[in-house]
């Protein structure tokens, strides 16, 4: 019974990690489409970007698939928002 519950939680954590990480992409698209990052908090996205990268590295070190899958997209999305925000902040 414990194994079934643990497997369920691992699957749920993986799915939710991926879904949560997808949340960065609409923001990245908005920054790119508007070519403006005036409403983006650079400091918040520095924290998000470093946090997602740290969790991904940790997941890779311990070889934990739910963490790795959950944070691969988070790293891509958060860094994309951060980089686009810095690019379009300079143009303003």
C-alpha positions in Angstrom: 0.0 0.0 0.0 2.8 2.4 0.8 4.5 1.7 -2.5 1.3 2.5 -4.4 0.9 5.8 -2.5 4.6 6.7 -3.0 4.4 6.0 -6.7 1.2 8.1 -7.0 2.9 11.0 -5.3 5.9 10.7 -7.6 3.7 10.7 -10.6 1.6 13.6 -9.3 4.8 15.6 -8.4 6.2 15.1 -11.9 3.0 16.2 -13.6 2.5 19.2 -11.3 6.2 20.2 -11.7 5.8 20.2 -15.5 2.5 22.1 -15.4 3.9 24.7 -12.9 7.0 25.1 -15.0 4.9 25.8 -18.1 3.7 28.9 -16.3 6.8 30.8 -17.3 6.1 30.5 -21.0 3.1 32.8 -21.3 5.1 35.5 -19.5 8.0 35.0 -21.9 5.6 35.2 -24.9 4.1 38.4 -23.6 7.5 40.1 -23.1 8.5 39.0 -26.6 5.2 40.0 -28.2 5.1 43.4 -26.6 8.9 43.9 -26.7 8.5 45.4 -23.3 9.5 44.2 -19.8 8.4 47.3 -17.9 6.0 45.3 -15.7 8.5 42.5 -15.0 10.4 42.3 -11.8 13.9 41.5 -12.8 14.9 40.7 -9.2 12.1 38.2 -8.9 13.1 36.5 -12.1 16.7 36.4 -11.0 15.5 34.5 -7.9 13.2 32.2 -9.9 16.0 31.5 -12.5 18.6 30.7 -9.9 16.1 28.6 -7.9 14.9 26.5 -10.8 18.6 26.0 -11.9 19.6 24.9 -8.3 16.7 22.4 -8.1 17.5 21.0 -11.5 21.2 20.5 -10.6 20.1 18.9 -7.3 17.7 16.6 -9.2 20.5 15.6 -11.5 22.9 14.9 -8.7 20.4 12.6 -6.9 19.0 11.3 -10.2 15.4 12.1 -9.1 13.2 12.0 -12.3 10.3 14.0 -10.8 12.6 16.8 -9.9 14.5 16.7 -13.1 11.3 16.7 -15.3 9.7 19.3 -13.2 12.5 21.7 -13.4 13.9 21.3 -16.9 11.0 23.4 -18.3 11.2 25.7 -15.3 14.9 26.5 -16.1 14.2 27.1 -19.7 11.1 29.2 -19.0 12.4 31.3 -16.2 15.7 32.0 -17.9 13.8 32.9 -21.1 11.7 35.5 -19.2 14.8 36.9 -17.5 16.9 37.2 -20.7 14.0 38.6 -22.7 13.3 41.1 -19.9 16.9 42.2 -19.8 17.0 42.6 -23.6 13.7 44.6 -23.8 14.5 46.6 -20.7 17.6 48.0 -22.4 15.7 49.0 -25.5 13.2 51.1 -23.5 
